[in-house]
Amino acid sequence: PFNEFDLTKDPIEAGQHHRWNQQLSSLCIFVEHAFGRLKGWFPLLCQFVGYNLADMFRMIEAAMVLHNILEEFGDDPSTIRGFNGRKDGEINEV
């Protein structure tokens, strides 16, 4: 992102920088929400301590594929017995 000192006195260029910052921020939020949804569906993703990096990538990819399949079929996690809409308290955030 562009910092304040990166901004120019040229109003056109400053506007472009501002719009770029907004788009980048929007994408970052979108990605954070996507990972939040994945963590909600697959709490194992919160317990990555001790896994090697390649295994973590495979687990994330598998969770994304499963999530897309569940979304496509309209699966609703609230129908799972014991689902309360919150993360499990005993799972440590990484």
Legacy VTK file of the C-alpha trace (Angstrom):
# vtk DataFile Version 3.0
C-alpha trace
ASCII
DATASET POLYDATA
POINTS 94 float
0.000 0.000 0.000
0.969 3.583 -0.499
1.912 5.525 2.635
1.176 9.205 3.128
4.715 10.144 2.070
4.242 8.105 -1.123
1.279 10.218 -2.123
1.897 12.965 -4.610
0.619 16.505 -4.986
-0.771 15.518 -8.370
-4.491 15.000 -7.646
-4.919 12.404 -10.405
-2.022 10.262 -9.219
-3.056 10.710 -5.571
-6.552 9.507 -6.486
-5.110 6.456 -8.224
-2.989 5.654 -5.156
-6.009 6.079 -2.886
-8.179 3.783 -5.029
-5.387 1.202 -5.169
-5.105 1.288 -1.349
-8.867 0.803 -1.035
-8.867 -2.143 -3.447
-5.918 -3.775 -1.677
-7.579 -3.301 1.709
-10.820 -4.782 0.384
-8.983 -7.842 -0.958
-7.129 -8.328 2.343
-10.426 -8.266 4.235
-11.937 -10.733 1.743
-9.015 -13.143 2.264
-9.232 -12.769 6.064
-12.955 -13.573 5.946
-12.298 -16.588 3.709
-9.750 -17.998 6.167
-12.120 -17.226 9.039
-14.851 -19.264 7.341
-12.420 -22.116 6.694
-11.316 -22.089 10.341
-14.964 -22.155 11.405
-15.724 -25.179 9.224
-12.413 -26.949 9.877
-11.084 -26.203 13.406
-8.046 -28.376 12.673
-6.697 -25.403 10.695
-6.206 -23.606 14.029
-3.861 -26.341 15.283
-0.946 -26.213 12.861
1.839 -26.146 15.446
4.282 -28.955 14.706
3.150 -29.723 11.145
5.620 -29.310 8.320
4.884 -26.591 5.778
4.052 -28.928 2.877
1.492 -30.785 5.025
-0.076 -27.487 6.102
-0.473 -26.403 2.473
-2.082 -29.738 1.580
-4.508 -29.470 4.501
-5.468 -25.910 3.558
-5.999 -26.923 -0.075
-8.093 -29.914 0.991
-10.182 -27.714 3.294
-10.753 -25.219 0.472
-11.880 -27.981 -1.900
-14.194 -29.496 0.725
-15.567 -26.060 1.573
-16.359 -25.368 -2.090
-18.103 -28.736 -2.415
-20.148 -28.077 0.736
-21.061 -24.589 -0.512
-22.095 -25.996 -3.893
-24.435 -28.494 -2.230
-25.822 -25.822 0.113
-24.638 -27.605 3.237
-25.406 -25.701 6.437
-23.086 -26.215 9.442
-25.879 -25.172 11.818
-27.535 -28.557 11.134
-24.594 -30.342 12.792
-25.453 -31.531 16.301
-23.481 -29.464 18.815
-22.732 -26.621 16.385
-23.023 -23.295 18.204
-21.590 -20.895 15.624
-18.508 -20.140 17.704
-14.981 -21.464 17.601
-14.172 -24.191 20.090
-12.659 -22.727 23.243
-10.064 -25.455 23.668
-8.550 -24.853 20.219
-5.542 -22.558 20.315
-5.232 -19.918 17.606
-2.007 -20.030 15.603
LINES 1 95
94 0 1 2 3 4 5 6 7 8 9 10 11 12 13 14 15 16 17 18 19 20 21 22 23 24 25 26 27 28 29 30 31 32 33 34 35 36 37 38 39 40 41 42 43 44 45 46 47 48 49 50 51 52 53 54 55 56 57 58 59 60 61 62 63 64 65 66 67 68 69 70 71 72 73 74 75 76 77 78 79 80 81 82 83 84 85 86 87 88 89 90 91 92 93
